[in-house]
């Protein structure tokens, strides 16, 4: 799956002074055409610095309430045809004494405007500022909590910019500021990098589940793709599954090694395909087989050729489009277990193989194959290969 991180996109940063870059910078919306001041005093600069291929348009205006920002949505967002709008607004409403429910209603209208225009929304929490009285702080907590829940409910992005910039030693105050009301350049850097971290994990084409659920959002402590890969492969414990290694001789004179999970006769059988350079002993495969074991299912962890720890006899390998071995394994499982339900799961490159097999079979799919799941599948293999050649991914 191609991510935003590899895609040239247009992003509109919409908001008030904390988007514009006050006090160090006046945005292009305030001083056309390029703004004025220290360009590092805006979070848009730090997003672009990490991703020069992204076009990030700063449309922040100092002093504006969320109702005034809403009135600019067509001219300052829709007219640029962006893929993403980042919304950070509401602090001036609270400062001027507007009730929390009114702020929520205005923000909701901004978010919904983006969704109606088919623009993906990233909602940010209102930033703290030094000296806010307890009543303002209480309304701010209420609105920020609502932003989090509404983003989850509606399935758009969420970034807790309040938490990122709150001083841990002085709750409710900014951790990095020159005037007590706005971030300084270092604070804007923290904001920009946190927002970039979130956007990097978004797929270029938003996908939702069959029930219309929210798109994937990583845990706050494991946002980047490298961190997620390292956590899964190094820190995730290896499930303990009672497996027995089997070698099946193939019609072309070679072999395929499989790890079998036994169960009661007639139990459903789960066939699991591993990813690139993995094996049937990869943690993802073992995790799926462990889940099958808990359900009382049988299972087969299938190794692609030369992935079981021993090179195959023939000069033949595997790739994301090679489905003949999977087809042969399924046919053998059918023959050995007449009428038994077969389920298939593919992880990463194994997901590619599985999906291609299902597409090739079409209406001719064996009726015993009752369910299939592809997990973390790199739908665009060329984009995935390019990503593996960038930065930390090369190691």
C-alpha positions as CSV (number, residue, x, y, z in Angstrom):
1,X,0.0,0.0,0.0
2,X,1.4,3.3,-1.0
3,X,1.6,5.8,1.9
4,X,1.5,9.6,2.0
5,X,5.2,9.5,2.8
6,X,6.0,8.5,-0.8
7,X,3.3,10.6,-2.5
8,X,3.4,14.2,-3.7
9,X,0.3,15.7,-2.1
10,X,-1.2,19.1,-1.2
11,X,-2.0,19.8,2.4
12,X,-3.8,22.9,3.7
13,X,-2.9,24.0,7.3
14,X,-6.1,25.9,8.4
15,X,-6.4,27.7,11.6
16,X,-5.6,30.8,13.7
17,X,-2.3,32.2,15.0
18,X,-1.0,28.8,16.1
19,X,-1.1,27.8,12.5
20,X,0.0,31.1,11.0
21,X,3.2,31.0,13.1
22,X,2.7,34.0,15.5
23,X,4.6,35.7,16.8
24,X,7.7,34.9,14.6
25,X,5.9,34.6,11.3
26,X,3.0,36.0,9.4
27,X,1.4,33.5,7.0
28,X,0.9,33.9,3.3
29,X,-2.8,34.3,4.1
30,X,-1.9,37.4,6.2
31,X,0.9,38.7,4.0
32,X,0.6,37.5,0.4
33,X,2.1,35.9,-1.4
34,X,4.8,34.2,0.7
35,X,4.4,35.5,4.3
36,X,6.9,37.4,6.3
37,X,9.3,36.7,9.2
38,X,11.1,33.6,10.4
39,X,9.7,30.8,8.3
40,X,10.8,28.2,10.9
41,X,8.2,29.8,13.3
42,X,5.3,27.7,11.7
43,X,4.6,24.0,11.8
44,X,4.1,23.9,8.0
45,X,7.8,24.6,7.5
46,X,8.8,21.6,9.5
47,X,6.4,19.3,7.7
48,X,7.8,20.4,4.3
49,X,11.4,20.1,5.5
50,X,10.8,16.4,6.2
51,X,8.8,15.9,3.0
52,X,9.8,18.3,0.3
53,X,7.5,16.5,-2.1
54,X,4.5,17.7,0.0
55,X,3.0,21.0,-0.8
56,X,1.9,22.5,2.6
57,X,-0.1,25.7,2.4
58,X,-0.2,27.8,5.6
59,X,-3.6,29.4,5.8
60,X,-3.5,30.5,9.4
61,X,-4.8,33.9,10.4
62,X,-3.9,35.5,13.8
63,X,-6.9,36.3,16.1
64,X,-9.6,34.4,14.2
65,X,-12.3,32.4,15.9
66,X,-13.5,29.1,14.4
67,X,-16.6,30.7,12.9
68,X,-14.4,33.1,11.0
69,X,-12.1,30.2,9.9
70,X,-15.2,28.3,8.7
71,X,-16.1,31.2,6.4
72,X,-12.7,30.9,4.7
73,X,-13.0,27.2,4.0
74,X,-14.1,27.5,0.4
75,X,-11.5,30.1,-0.5
76,X,-8.6,28.9,1.6
77,X,-9.1,25.1,1.4
78,X,-11.3,23.9,-1.4
79,X,-9.9,26.2,-4.0
80,X,-6.4,24.5,-3.7
81,X,-7.9,21.0,-4.2
82,X,-5.9,19.5,-1.3
83,X,-5.8,15.8,-0.3
84,X,-5.6,16.8,3.4
85,X,-6.7,19.7,5.6
86,X,-5.2,20.1,9.0
87,X,-7.6,21.9,11.4
88,X,-6.3,23.7,14.5
89,X,-8.8,26.2,15.8
90,X,-10.9,27.3,18.8
91,X,-8.5,28.9,21.1
92,X,-9.7,32.5,20.4
93,X,-13.3,31.3,20.9
94,X,-12.4,30.1,24.4
95,X,-10.3,33.2,25.1
96,X,-13.2,35.4,24.2
97,X,-15.6,33.5,26.5
98,X,-17.5,31.5,24.0
99,X,-19.1,28.3,25.6
100,X,-17.6,24.9,24.8
101,X,-20.7,23.7,23.0
102,X,-20.5,26.6,20.5
103,X,-16.9,25.8,19.8
104,X,-17.7,22.1,19.2
105,X,-20.5,23.0,16.8
106,X,-18.2,25.3,14.8
107,X,-15.4,22.8,14.6
108,X,-17.9,20.1,13.7
109,X,-19.0,22.2,10.7
110,X,-15.4,22.7,9.6
111,X,-14.7,19.0,9.8
112,X,-17.9,18.0,8.0
113,X,-17.2,20.6,5.3
114,X,-13.9,18.8,4.6
115,X,-15.5,15.4,4.5
116,X,-18.2,16.7,2.1
117,X,-15.5,18.0,-0.2
118,X,-13.8,14.6,-0.1
119,X,-10.8,16.1,1.7
120,X,-9.2,14.0,4.5
121,X,-9.3,15.8,7.8
122,X,-6.7,15.8,10.5
123,X,-8.1,17.4,13.6
124,X,-5.7,18.9,16.1
125,X,-6.4,19.7,19.8
126,X,-6.3,23.4,20.9
127,X,-2.9,24.4,22.2
128,X,-2.5,25.5,25.8
129,X,-1.4,29.1,26.6
130,X,0.2,30.5,29.8
131,X,-2.1,32.3,32.2
132,X,-5.4,30.8,31.1
133,X,-7.8,31.0,33.9
134,X,-9.4,27.8,35.3
135,X,-12.7,28.3,33.5
136,X,-10.9,28.6,30.1
137,X,-8.8,25.5,30.9
138,X,-11.9,23.5,31.8
139,X,-13.6,24.4,28.6
140,X,-10.4,23.7,26.7
141,X,-10.2,20.2,28.2
142,X,-13.8,19.6,27.3
143,X,-13.4,20.7,23.7
144,X,-10.2,18.8,23.2
145,X,-11.8,15.6,24.6
146,X,-14.6,16.1,22.2
147,X,-12.2,16.5,19.3
148,X,-10.6,13.2,20.1
149,X,-13.9,11.3,20.4
150,X,-15.5,13.0,17.3
151,X,-12.4,12.1,15.2
152,X,-12.6,8.5,16.3
153,X,-16.4,8.4,15.7
154,X,-16.2,9.9,12.2
155,X,-13.0,8.1,11.2
156,X,-10.7,11.1,10.4
157,X,-7.2,11.8,11.7
158,X,-6.4,13.1,15.1
159,X,-3.2,14.7,16.6
160,X,-3.0,15.7,20.2
161,X,-1.1,18.9,19.7
162,X,-2.1,20.1,23.2
163,X,-0.3,17.2,24.8
164,X,2.8,17.6,22.5
165,X,3.2,21.3,23.6
166,X,2.1,21.1,27.2
167,X,4.8,21.7,29.8
168,X,4.9,18.5,31.9
169,X,6.2,20.5,34.9
170,X,3.5,23.2,34.6
171,X,0.3,21.6,33.3
172,X,-1.8,24.0,31.1
173,X,1.2,26.0,30.0
174,X,3.3,25.9,26.9
175,X,6.6,24.0,27.1
176,X,8.4,26.0,24.4
177,X,7.3,29.7,24.0
178,X,8.7,33.2,23.7
179,X,5.5,35.1,24.5
180,X,3.5,32.7,26.7
181,X,0.7,32.6,24.1
182,X,2.2,30.9,21.2
183,X,4.9,28.3,20.5
184,X,8.4,29.5,19.5
185,X,10.3,28.0,16.6
186,X,11.2,24.9,18.6
187,X,7.6,24.4,19.6
188,X,6.4,24.7,16.0
189,X,9.1,22.1,15.1
190,X,7.6,19.7,17.6
191,X,4.2,20.3,16.2
192,X,5.3,19.9,12.6
193,X,7.2,16.6,13.3
194,X,4.3,15.1,15.3
195,X,1.8,15.9,12.5
196,X,4.2,14.6,9.9
197,X,4.6,11.4,11.9
198,X,0.9,10.9,11.8
199,X,0.5,11.7,8.1
200,X,3.3,9.3,7.1
201,X,1.2,6.4,8.3
202,X,-1.8,7.3,6.2
203,X,-2.4,5.3,3.0
204,X,-2.5,7.3,-0.2
205,X,-6.0,5.9,-0.8
206,X,-8.1,5.8,2.4
207,X,-9.5,2.4,3.1
208,X,-12.3,1.5,5.4
209,X,-13.6,-1.8,6.6
210,X,-16.8,-3.4,5.3
211,X,-18.8,-1.8,8.1
212,X,-17.5,1.7,7.4
213,X,-15.1,1.7,10.4
214,X,-12.3,4.2,11.0
215,X,-9.1,4.0,9.0
216,X,-6.0,2.6,10.7
217,X,-4.4,4.9,13.3
218,X,-1.2,3.7,15.0
219,X,-0.7,3.8,18.7
220,X,0.7,7.1,19.9
221,X,3.9,5.4,21.2
222,X,4.5,3.5,17.9
223,X,3.6,5.9,15.0
224,X,6.3,5.6,12.4
225,X,6.6,2.6,10.0
226,X,10.1,1.8,11.2
227,X,9.1,1.7,14.9
228,X,6.2,-0.5,14.1
229,X,8.4,-2.9,12.1
230,X,11.0,-3.1,14.9
231,X,8.4,-3.5,17.6
232,X,6.7,-6.4,15.8
233,X,9.9,-8.3,14.9
234,X,12.0,-7.7,18.0
235,X,9.9,-6.9,21.0
236,X,6.7,-8.9,20.3
237,X,7.0,-12.3,22.1
238,X,7.0,-15.4,20.0
239,X,3.8,-17.4,20.4
240,X,4.1,-21.0,21.5
241,X,2.3,-23.3,19.1
242,X,2.5,-27.1,18.8
243,X,3.7,-27.5,15.2
244,X,5.0,-30.4,13.3
245,X,7.2,-29.9,10.2
246,X,6.2,-31.7,7.0
247,X,7.8,-31.8,3.6
248,X,5.4,-32.1,0.6
249,X,7.0,-33.2,-2.7
250,X,5.7,-31.1,-5.5
251,X,4.8,-32.2,-9.0
252,X,7.8,-30.5,-10.6
253,X,10.3,-32.5,-8.5
254,X,10.8,-30.0,-5.8
255,X,9.3,-29.7,-2.3
256,X,7.4,-27.3,0.0
257,X,7.9,-27.3,3.8
258,X,4.9,-26.7,6.0
259,X,4.3,-26.5,9.7
260,X,1.2,-28.4,10.7
261,X,-1.1,-27.5,13.6
262,X,-3.3,-30.5,14.4
263,X,-6.9,-30.5,15.6
264,X,-9.9,-32.7,15.8
265,X,-11.1,-34.3,12.6
266,X,-13.4,-32.1,10.6
267,X,-12.1,-28.9,12.2
268,X,-11.6,-25.9,9.9
269,X,-8.1,-25.5,8.5
270,X,-6.2,-22.2,8.4
271,X,-3.5,-21.8,5.8
272,X,-1.1,-18.9,6.6
273,X,1.4,-17.3,4.1
274,X,4.4,-15.4,5.4
275,X,5.9,-12.2,4.1
276,X,9.1,-11.3,2.2
277,X,12.2,-13.1,3.7
278,X,10.0,-14.6,6.4
279,X,9.0,-18.2,7.1
280,X,6.3,-20.2,8.8
281,X,8.1,-19.4,12.0
282,X,7.7,-15.7,11.6
283,X,5.9,-14.1,14.6
284,X,3.0,-13.0,12.5
285,X,2.4,-16.5,11.2
286,X,2.8,-18.0,14.7
287,X,0.4,-15.4,16.1
288,X,-2.3,-16.4,13.6
289,X,-1.7,-20.1,14.2
290,X,-2.0,-19.6,17.9
291,X,-5.3,-17.8,17.4
292,X,-6.5,-20.8,15.3
293,X,-5.3,-23.2,18.0
294,X,-7.5,-21.3,20.6
295,X,-10.5,-21.7,18.3
296,X,-9.9,-25.4,18.0
297,X,-8.9,-25.2,14.3
298,X,-6.2,-27.0,12.4
299,X,-3.5,-25.0,10.6
300,X,-0.7,-25.0,8.1
301,X,2.1,-22.5,8.0
302,X,3.3,-22.6,4.4
303,X,6.9,-21.8,3.5
304,X,7.5,-20.3,0.1
305,X,10.4,-22.1,-1.7
306,X,13.8,-21.7,0.0
307,X,12.3,-20.0,3.0
308,X,12.1,-22.9,5.4
309,X,15.8,-22.9,6.2
310,X,16.8,-25.1,3.4
311,X,17.4,-24.2,-0.3
312,X,15.0,-25.9,-2.7
313,X,16.3,-28.2,-5.4
314,X,15.1,-26.2,-8.4
315,X,16.4,-22.8,-9.4
316,X,12.9,-21.4,-8.7
317,X,11.9,-18.8,-6.1
318,X,8.8,-17.0,-5.0
319,X,7.4,-13.5,-5.6
320,X,4.2,-11.5,-5.1
321,X,2.6,-12.9,-8.2
322,X,3.5,-16.6,-8.0
323,X,0.4,-18.4,-7.0
324,X,0.8,-22.0,-8.4
325,X,2.3,-23.4,-5.1
326,X,-0.6,-22.0,-3.1
327,X,-3.1,-23.4,-5.5
328,X,-1.4,-26.8,-5.3
329,X,-1.4,-26.8,-1.5
330,X,-5.1,-25.9,-1.4
331,X,-5.9,-28.6,-3.8
332,X,-4.0,-31.1,-1.7
333,X,-5.7,-30.0,1.5
334,X,-9.1,-30.4,-0.1
335,X,-8.2,-33.9,-1.3
336,X,-7.0,-34.9,2.2
337,X,-9.9,-33.3,4.0
338,X,-13.1,-33.7,2.0
339,X,-15.8,-31.1,2.9
340,X,-13.7,-29.4,5.5
341,X,-13.7,-25.6,5.5
342,X,-10.5,-23.9,4.5
343,X,-9.5,-20.4,5.6
344,X,-6.5,-18.5,4.2
345,X,-4.5,-15.6,5.6
346,X,-1.5,-13.8,4.0
347,X,0.8,-11.4,5.8
348,X,2.6,-8.7,3.8
349,X,3.9,-10.3,0.5
350,X,1.9,-13.4,1.4
351,X,-1.2,-11.1,1.2
352,X,-0.2,-10.3,-2.4
353,X,0.0,-13.9,-3.3
354,X,-3.3,-14.7,-1.6
355,X,-5.2,-11.8,-3.2
356,X,-3.8,-12.7,-6.7
357,X,-4.8,-16.3,-6.2
358,X,-8.4,-15.3,-5.2
359,X,-8.6,-13.0,-8.3
360,X,-7.3,-15.7,-10.6
361,X,-9.8,-18.2,-9.3
362,X,-12.8,-15.9,-9.4
363,X,-16.0,-17.9,-9.7
364,X,-13.9,-21.0,-9.8
365,X,-12.7,-20.6,-6.3
366,X,-12.9,-24.0,-4.5
367,X,-16.1,-24.0,-2.4
368,X,-14.2,-25.2,0.6
369,X,-12.3,-21.9,0.8
370,X,-14.9,-20.0,2.9
371,X,-12.8,-17.0,4.1
372,X,-9.6,-15.1,3.4
373,X,-7.7,-12.2,4.9
374,X,-4.8,-10.2,3.6
375,X,-2.8,-8.3,6.3
376,X,-0.5,-5.3,5.9
377,X,-0.4,-6.0,2.1
378,X,1.9,-3.8,0.0
379,X,-0.6,-3.4,-2.9
380,X,1.9,-1.2,-4.8
381,X,5.0,-3.3,-4.8
382,X,7.0,-0.7,-6.8
383,X,6.3,2.0,-4.3
384,X,7.1,-0.4,-1.4
385,X,10.4,-1.2,-3.0
386,X,11.3,2.5,-3.3
387,X,10.4,3.0,0.3
388,X,12.7,0.3,1.4
389,X,15.6,2.2,-0.3
390,X,15.0,5.3,1.8
391,X,16.4,6.4,5.1
392,X,16.4,4.1,8.0
393,X,14.4,1.5,6.0
394,X,17.7,0.5,4.2
395,X,19.1,-1.1,7.3
